Amino acid sequence: MLRIMLLSLVLLVSACGKSPDSMVGSGDASREKLEQRAEERWRARIAHDWGKAWEYESPAFREVFPKQLYVKKFSYTANWELTGLEVIEYDPEAAVASVVVRVMSRPTKQTSAAARAIGAMQRELHEKWILVDGEWWFSAGQ
């Protein structure tokens, strides 16, 4: 009986010593998943597939902001080209991360001389992502 209690205690202590990272997968795998999801979200935005982009919003956001309203809030005034994506802050224990997304942005309609003269512009966007139930989600509340 004492052996069973000691074994149970050892198992309990070892389980408590695990980092949250190890509970949701290895840190590297979780970071790779974050990068993948951030890129997938931007691929949807580049394609102007707002319904697909909505699917990367946090569960709390999606509860209060239905897909059909989200889709209607966007216009088609810009086209983007993804030129880079980098995770700059990553803390799975705190369940947060920061991602820098670099895109080339162009107006869809080059109707003015200014729009034609400016052409494509490099933009650097800072995004916050949160870890919920083992999955990374874009956090609109930055």
PyMOL commands that place a pseudoatom at each C-alpha (Angstrom):
pseudoatom trace, name=CA, resn=MET, resi=1, chain=A, elem=C, hetatm=0, pos=[0.000, 0.000, 0.000]
pseudoatom trace, name=CA, resn=LEU, resi=2, chain=A, elem=C, hetatm=0, pos=[2.866, 2.367, 0.862]
pseudoatom trace, name=CA, resn=ARG, resi=3, chain=A, elem=C, hetatm=0, pos=[4.499, 1.634, -2.505]
pseudoatom trace, name=CA, resn=ILE, resi=4, chain=A, elem=C, hetatm=0, pos=[1.288, 2.497, -4.340]
pseudoatom trace, name=CA, resn=MET, resi=5, chain=A, elem=C, hetatm=0, pos=[1.005, 5.766, -2.414]
pseudoatom trace, name=CA, resn=LEU, resi=6, chain=A, elem=C, hetatm=0, pos=[4.653, 6.644, -3.131]
pseudoatom trace, name=CA, resn=LEU, resi=7, chain=A, elem=C, hetatm=0, pos=[4.258, 5.799, -6.805]
pseudoatom trace, name=CA, resn=SER, resi=8, chain=A, elem=C, hetatm=0, pos=[1.108, 7.913, -6.966]
pseudoatom trace, name=CA, resn=LEU, resi=9, chain=A, elem=C, hetatm=0, pos=[2.936, 10.801, -5.296]
pseudoatom trace, name=CA, resn=VAL, resi=10, chain=A, elem=C, hetatm=0, pos=[5.849, 10.545, -7.742]
pseudoatom trace, name=CA, resn=LEU, resi=11, chain=A, elem=C, hetatm=0, pos=[3.456, 10.530, -10.709]
pseudoatom trace, name=CA, resn=LEU, resi=12, chain=A, elem=C, hetatm=0, pos=[1.551, 13.488, -9.315]
pseudoatom trace, name=CA, resn=VAL, resi=13, chain=A, elem=C, hetatm=0, pos=[4.711, 15.524, -8.710]
pseudoatom trace, name=CA, resn=SER, resi=14, chain=A, elem=C, hetatm=0, pos=[6.080, 14.762, -12.172]
pseudoatom trace, name=CA, resn=ALA, resi=15, chain=A, elem=C, hetatm=0, pos=[2.775, 15.749, -13.806]
pseudoatom trace, name=CA, resn=CYS, resi=16, chain=A, elem=C, hetatm=0, pos=[2.701, 19.028, -11.879]
pseudoatom trace, name=CA, resn=GLY, resi=17, chain=A, elem=C, hetatm=0, pos=[6.234, 19.810, -13.003]
pseudoatom trace, name=CA, resn=LYS, resi=18, chain=A, elem=C, hetatm=0, pos=[5.315, 19.771, -16.680]
pseudoatom trace, name=CA, resn=SER, resi=19, chain=A, elem=C, hetatm=0, pos=[5.269, 23.120, -18.399]
pseudoatom trace, name=CA, resn=PRO, resi=20, chain=A, elem=C, hetatm=0, pos=[2.112, 24.265, -20.186]
pseudoatom trace, name=CA, resn=ASP, resi=21, chain=A, elem=C, hetatm=0, pos=[4.166, 23.965, -23.377]
pseudoatom trace, name=CA, resn=SER, resi=22, chain=A, elem=C, hetatm=0, pos=[4.491, 20.225, -22.906]
pseudoatom trace, name=CA, resn=MET, resi=23, chain=A, elem=C, hetatm=0, pos=[0.777, 19.922, -22.280]
pseudoatom trace, name=CA, resn=VAL, resi=24, chain=A, elem=C, hetatm=0, pos=[-0.159, 21.481, -25.644]
pseudoatom trace, name=CA, resn=GLY, resi=25, chain=A, elem=C, hetatm=0, pos=[2.731, 19.980, -27.577]
pseudoatom trace, name=CA, resn=SER, resi=26, chain=A, elem=C, hetatm=0, pos=[6.379, 20.808, -27.769]
pseudoatom trace, name=CA, resn=GLY, resi=27, chain=A, elem=C, hetatm=0, pos=[7.348, 24.468, -27.846]
pseudoatom trace, name=CA, resn=ASP, resi=28, chain=A, elem=C, hetatm=0, pos=[8.788, 24.165, -31.339]
pseudoatom trace, name=CA, resn=ALA, resi=29, chain=A, elem=C, hetatm=0, pos=[5.697, 22.402, -32.663]
pseudoatom trace, name=CA, resn=SER, resi=30, chain=A, elem=C, hetatm=0, pos=[3.421, 24.989, -31.075]
pseudoatom trace, name=CA, resn=ARG, resi=31, chain=A, elem=C, hetatm=0, pos=[5.504, 27.831, -32.514]
pseudoatom trace, name=CA, resn=GLU, resi=32, chain=A, elem=C, hetatm=0, pos=[5.419, 26.215, -35.969]
pseudoatom trace, name=CA, resn=LYS, resi=33, chain=A, elem=C, hetatm=0, pos=[1.644, 25.856, -35.668]
pseudoatom trace, name=CA, resn=LEU, resi=34, chain=A, elem=C, hetatm=0, pos=[1.405, 29.558, -34.792]
pseudoatom trace, name=CA, resn=GLU, resi=35, chain=A, elem=C, hetatm=0, pos=[3.462, 30.514, -37.862]
pseudoatom trace, name=CA, resn=GLN, resi=36, chain=A, elem=C, hetatm=0, pos=[1.352, 28.213, -40.035]
pseudoatom trace, name=CA, resn=ARG, resi=37, chain=A, elem=C, hetatm=0, pos=[-1.935, 29.649, -38.778]
pseudoatom trace, name=CA, resn=ALA, resi=38, chain=A, elem=C, hetatm=0, pos=[-0.744, 33.252, -39.135]
pseudoatom trace, name=CA, resn=GLU, resi=39, chain=A, elem=C, hetatm=0, pos=[0.309, 32.560, -42.722]
pseudoatom trace, name=CA, resn=GLU, resi=40, chain=A, elem=C, hetatm=0, pos=[-2.948, 30.725, -43.519]
pseudoatom trace, name=CA, resn=ARG, resi=41, chain=A, elem=C, hetatm=0, pos=[-4.913, 33.687, -42.177]
pseudoatom trace, name=CA, resn=TRP, resi=42, chain=A, elem=C, hetatm=0, pos=[-2.981, 36.057, -44.400]
pseudoatom trace, name=CA, resn=ARG, resi=43, chain=A, elem=C, hetatm=0, pos=[-3.388, 33.801, -47.431]
pseudoatom trace, name=CA, resn=ALA, resi=44, chain=A, elem=C, hetatm=0, pos=[-7.159, 34.028, -46.858]
pseudoatom trace, name=CA, resn=ARG, resi=45, chain=A, elem=C, hetatm=0, pos=[-6.946, 37.836, -46.575]
pseudoatom trace, name=CA, resn=ILE, resi=46, chain=A, elem=C, hetatm=0, pos=[-4.857, 38.086, -49.747]
pseudoatom trace, name=CA, resn=ALA, resi=47, chain=A, elem=C, hetatm=0, pos=[-7.522, 36.024, -51.539]
pseudoatom trace, name=CA, resn=HIS, resi=48, chain=A, elem=C, hetatm=0, pos=[-10.183, 38.340, -50.040]
pseudoatom trace, name=CA, resn=ASP, resi=49, chain=A, elem=C, hetatm=0, pos=[-11.727, 35.224, -48.479]
pseudoatom trace, name=CA, resn=TRP, resi=50, chain=A, elem=C, hetatm=0, pos=[-13.038, 37.033, -45.408]
pseudoatom trace, name=CA, resn=GLY, resi=51, chain=A, elem=C, hetatm=0, pos=[-15.107, 34.053, -44.281]
pseudoatom trace, name=CA, resn=LYS, resi=52, chain=A, elem=C, hetatm=0, pos=[-11.959, 31.932, -44.078]
pseudoatom trace, name=CA, resn=ALA, resi=53, chain=A, elem=C, hetatm=0, pos=[-10.033, 34.760, -42.354]
pseudoatom trace, name=CA, resn=TRP, resi=54, chain=A, elem=C, hetatm=0, pos=[-12.829, 34.959, -39.734]
pseudoatom trace, name=CA, resn=GLU, resi=55, chain=A, elem=C, hetatm=0, pos=[-12.115, 31.328, -38.799]
pseudoatom trace, name=CA, resn=TYR, resi=56, chain=A, elem=C, hetatm=0, pos=[-8.732, 32.401, -37.357]
pseudoatom trace, name=CA, resn=GLU, resi=57, chain=A, elem=C, hetatm=0, pos=[-10.274, 34.964, -35.005]
pseudoatom trace, name=CA, resn=SER, resi=58, chain=A, elem=C, hetatm=0, pos=[-10.385, 33.997, -31.328]
pseudoatom trace, name=CA, resn=PRO, resi=59, chain=A, elem=C, hetatm=0, pos=[-13.337, 31.936, -30.097]
pseudoatom trace, name=CA, resn=ALA, resi=60, chain=A, elem=C, hetatm=0, pos=[-14.480, 34.850, -27.903]
pseudoatom trace, name=CA, resn=PHE, resi=61, chain=A, elem=C, hetatm=0, pos=[-14.438, 37.216, -30.902]
pseudoatom trace, name=CA, resn=ARG, resi=62, chain=A, elem=C, hetatm=0, pos=[-16.388, 34.764, -33.058]
pseudoatom trace, name=CA, resn=GLU, resi=63, chain=A, elem=C, hetatm=0, pos=[-19.014, 34.360, -30.320]
pseudoatom trace, name=CA, resn=VAL, resi=64, chain=A, elem=C, hetatm=0, pos=[-19.930, 38.044, -30.491]
pseudoatom trace, name=CA, resn=PHE, resi=65, chain=A, elem=C, hetatm=0, pos=[-19.042, 38.895, -34.087]
pseudoatom trace, name=CA, resn=PRO, resi=66, chain=A, elem=C, hetatm=0, pos=[-20.842, 36.614, -36.566]
pseudoatom trace, name=CA, resn=LYS, resi=67, chain=A, elem=C, hetatm=0, pos=[-19.116, 35.649, -39.789]
pseudoatom trace, name=CA, resn=GLN, resi=68, chain=A, elem=C, hetatm=0, pos=[-21.605, 37.502, -42.011]
pseudoatom trace, name=CA, resn=LEU, resi=69, chain=A, elem=C, hetatm=0, pos=[-20.937, 40.817, -40.211]
pseudoatom trace, name=CA, resn=TYR, resi=70, chain=A, elem=C, hetatm=0, pos=[-17.187, 40.247, -40.315]
pseudoatom trace, name=CA, resn=VAL, resi=71, chain=A, elem=C, hetatm=0, pos=[-17.293, 39.619, -44.069]
pseudoatom trace, name=CA, resn=LYS, resi=72, chain=A, elem=C, hetatm=0, pos=[-19.272, 42.830, -44.658]
pseudoatom trace, name=CA, resn=LYS, resi=73, chain=A, elem=C, hetatm=0, pos=[-16.774, 45.030, -42.790]
pseudoatom trace, name=CA, resn=PHE, resi=74, chain=A, elem=C, hetatm=0, pos=[-14.097, 44.596, -45.469]
pseudoatom trace, name=CA, resn=SER, resi=75, chain=A, elem=C, hetatm=0, pos=[-13.797, 46.273, -48.817]
pseudoatom trace, name=CA, resn=TYR, resi=76, chain=A, elem=C, hetatm=0, pos=[-11.738, 45.323, -51.799]
pseudoatom trace, name=CA, resn=THR, resi=77, chain=A, elem=C, hetatm=0, pos=[-9.742, 48.556, -52.000]
pseudoatom trace, name=CA, resn=ALA, resi=78, chain=A, elem=C, hetatm=0, pos=[-6.345, 46.930, -51.473]
pseudoatom trace, name=CA, resn=ASN, resi=79, chain=A, elem=C, hetatm=0, pos=[-4.428, 43.932, -52.689]
pseudoatom trace, name=CA, resn=TRP, resi=80, chain=A, elem=C, hetatm=0, pos=[-1.615, 42.442, -50.656]
pseudoatom trace, name=CA, resn=GLU, resi=81, chain=A, elem=C, hetatm=0, pos=[1.388, 40.285, -51.278]
pseudoatom trace, name=CA, resn=LEU, resi=82, chain=A, elem=C, hetatm=0, pos=[2.858, 38.491, -48.269]
pseudoatom trace, name=CA, resn=THR, resi=83, chain=A, elem=C, hetatm=0, pos=[6.599, 39.221, -48.151]
pseudoatom trace, name=CA, resn=GLY, resi=84, chain=A, elem=C, hetatm=0, pos=[7.467, 37.970, -44.671]
pseudoatom trace, name=CA, resn=LEU, resi=85, chain=A, elem=C, hetatm=0, pos=[6.162, 36.697, -41.376]
pseudoatom trace, name=CA, resn=GLU, resi=86, chain=A, elem=C, hetatm=0, pos=[8.087, 36.482, -38.121]
pseudoatom trace, name=CA, resn=VAL, resi=87, chain=A, elem=C, hetatm=0, pos=[7.170, 35.488, -34.584]
pseudoatom trace, name=CA, resn=ILE, resi=88, chain=A, elem=C, hetatm=0, pos=[8.888, 38.152, -32.468]
pseudoatom trace, name=CA, resn=GLU, resi=89, chain=A, elem=C, hetatm=0, pos=[7.523, 37.356, -29.014]
pseudoatom trace, name=CA, resn=TYR, resi=90, chain=A, elem=C, hetatm=0, pos=[6.450, 33.886, -28.021]
pseudoatom trace, name=CA, resn=ASP, resi=91, chain=A, elem=C, hetatm=0, pos=[5.291, 32.836, -24.567]
pseudoatom trace, name=CA, resn=PRO, resi=92, chain=A, elem=C, hetatm=0, pos=[3.137, 29.706, -24.583]
pseudoatom trace, name=CA, resn=GLU, resi=93, chain=A, elem=C, hetatm=0, pos=[3.064, 29.700, -20.765]
pseudoatom trace, name=CA, resn=ALA, resi=94, chain=A, elem=C, hetatm=0, pos=[1.311, 33.086, -20.840]
pseudoatom trace, name=CA, resn=ALA, resi=95, chain=A, elem=C, hetatm=0, pos=[-0.619, 31.897, -23.933]
pseudoatom trace, name=CA, resn=VAL, resi=96, chain=A, elem=C, hetatm=0, pos=[0.361, 34.945, -26.011]
pseudoatom trace, name=CA, resn=ALA, resi=97, chain=A, elem=C, hetatm=0, pos=[2.561, 35.712, -28.974]
pseudoatom trace, name=CA, resn=SER, resi=98, chain=A, elem=C, hetatm=0, pos=[3.359, 38.642, -31.258]
pseudoatom trace, name=CA, resn=VAL, resi=99, chain=A, elem=C, hetatm=0, pos=[3.783, 38.227, -34.978]
pseudoatom trace, name=CA, resn=VAL, resi=100, chain=A, elem=C, hetatm=0, pos=[5.110, 40.745, -37.489]
pseudoatom trace, name=CA, resn=VAL, resi=101, chain=A, elem=C, hetatm=0, pos=[3.587, 40.402, -40.940]
pseudoatom trace, name=CA, resn=ARG, resi=102, chain=A, elem=C, hetatm=0, pos=[5.207, 42.163, -43.885]
pseudoatom trace, name=CA, resn=VAL, resi=103, chain=A, elem=C, hetatm=0, pos=[3.097, 42.803, -46.969]
pseudoatom trace, name=CA, resn=MET, resi=104, chain=A, elem=C, hetatm=0, pos=[3.215, 44.833, -50.131]
pseudoatom trace, name=CA, resn=SER, resi=105, chain=A, elem=C, hetatm=0, pos=[-0.026, 46.773, -50.378]
pseudoatom trace, name=CA, resn=ARG, resi=106, chain=A, elem=C, hetatm=0, pos=[-1.508, 48.186, -53.605]
pseudoatom trace, name=CA, resn=PRO, resi=107, chain=A, elem=C, hetatm=0, pos=[-4.817, 49.884, -54.262]
pseudoatom trace, name=CA, resn=THR, resi=108, chain=A, elem=C, hetatm=0, pos=[-7.088, 47.670, -56.367]
pseudoatom trace, name=CA, resn=LYS, resi=109, chain=A, elem=C, hetatm=0, pos=[-8.142, 50.609, -58.529]
pseudoatom trace, name=CA, resn=GLN, resi=110, chain=A, elem=C, hetatm=0, pos=[-5.400, 52.932, -59.701]
pseudoatom trace, name=CA, resn=THR, resi=111, chain=A, elem=C, hetatm=0, pos=[-7.858, 55.714, -60.565]
pseudoatom trace, name=CA, resn=SER, resi=112, chain=A, elem=C, hetatm=0, pos=[-5.833, 58.692, -59.416]
pseudoatom trace, name=CA, resn=ALA, resi=113, chain=A, elem=C, hetatm=0, pos=[-2.445, 59.942, -60.511]
pseudoatom trace, name=CA, resn=ALA, resi=114, chain=A, elem=C, hetatm=0, pos=[-1.328, 59.742, -56.862]
pseudoatom trace, name=CA, resn=ALA, resi=115, chain=A, elem=C, hetatm=0, pos=[-2.306, 56.064, -56.610]
pseudoatom trace, name=CA, resn=ARG, resi=116, chain=A, elem=C, hetatm=0, pos=[-0.425, 55.288, -59.815]
pseudoatom trace, name=CA, resn=ALA, resi=117, chain=A, elem=C, hetatm=0, pos=[2.639, 57.265, -58.668]
pseudoatom trace, name=CA, resn=ILE, resi=118, chain=A, elem=C, hetatm=0, pos=[2.765, 55.647, -55.232]
pseudoatom trace, name=CA, resn=GLY, resi=119, chain=A, elem=C, hetatm=0, pos=[2.246, 52.112, -56.481]
pseudoatom trace, name=CA, resn=ALA, resi=120, chain=A, elem=C, hetatm=0, pos=[2.928, 49.288, -54.034]
pseudoatom trace, name=CA, resn=MET, resi=121, chain=A, elem=C, hetatm=0, pos=[3.888, 50.155, -50.473]
pseudoatom trace, name=CA, resn=GLN, resi=122, chain=A, elem=C, hetatm=0, pos=[5.666, 47.955, -47.962]
pseudoatom trace, name=CA, resn=ARG, resi=123, chain=A, elem=C, hetatm=0, pos=[3.715, 47.605, -44.715]
pseudoatom trace, name=CA, resn=GLU, resi=124, chain=A, elem=C, hetatm=0, pos=[4.700, 45.991, -41.452]
pseudoatom trace, name=CA, resn=LEU, resi=125, chain=A, elem=C, hetatm=0, pos=[1.779, 44.888, -39.305]
pseudoatom trace, name=CA, resn=HIS, resi=126, chain=A, elem=C, hetatm=0, pos=[2.049, 43.770, -35.675]
pseudoatom trace, name=CA, resn=GLU, resi=127, chain=A, elem=C, hetatm=0, pos=[-0.423, 41.120, -34.610]
pseudoatom trace, name=CA, resn=LYS, resi=128, chain=A, elem=C, hetatm=0, pos=[-1.249, 39.534, -31.259]
pseudoatom trace, name=CA, resn=TRP, resi=129, chain=A, elem=C, hetatm=0, pos=[-2.109, 35.862, -31.085]
pseudoatom trace, name=CA, resn=ILE, resi=130, chain=A, elem=C, hetatm=0, pos=[-3.485, 33.920, -28.121]
pseudoatom trace, name=CA, resn=LEU, resi=131, chain=A, elem=C, hetatm=0, pos=[-3.343, 30.246, -27.225]
pseudoatom trace, name=CA, resn=VAL, resi=132, chain=A, elem=C, hetatm=0, pos=[-6.760, 28.805, -26.329]
pseudoatom trace, name=CA, resn=ASP, resi=133, chain=A, elem=C, hetatm=0, pos=[-7.285, 25.097, -25.711]
pseudoatom trace, name=CA, resn=GLY, resi=134, chain=A, elem=C, hetatm=0, pos=[-4.037, 24.215, -27.478]
pseudoatom trace, name=CA, resn=GLU, resi=135, chain=A, elem=C, hetatm=0, pos=[-4.753, 26.275, -30.630]
pseudoatom trace, name=CA, resn=TRP, resi=136, chain=A, elem=C, hetatm=0, pos=[-3.404, 29.687, -31.694]
pseudoatom trace, name=CA, resn=TRP, resi=137, chain=A, elem=C, hetatm=0, pos=[-5.973, 32.369, -32.557]
pseudoatom trace, name=CA, resn=PHE, resi=138, chain=A, elem=C, hetatm=0, pos=[-5.636, 35.889, -33.922]
pseudoatom trace, name=CA, resn=SER, resi=139, chain=A, elem=C, hetatm=0, pos=[-6.597, 38.435, -31.263]
pseudoatom trace, name=CA, resn=ALA, resi=140, chain=A, elem=C, hetatm=0, pos=[-8.394, 41.441, -32.740]
pseudoatom trace, name=CA, resn=GLY, resi=141, chain=A, elem=C, hetatm=0, pos=[-8.318, 43.237, -29.368]
pseudoatom trace, name=CA, resn=GLN, resi=142, chain=A, elem=C, hetatm=0, pos=[-4.800, 44.628, -29.622]
for i in range(1, 142): cmd.bond("trace and resi %d" % i, "trace and resi %d" % (i + 1))
show_as sticks, trace
zoom trace
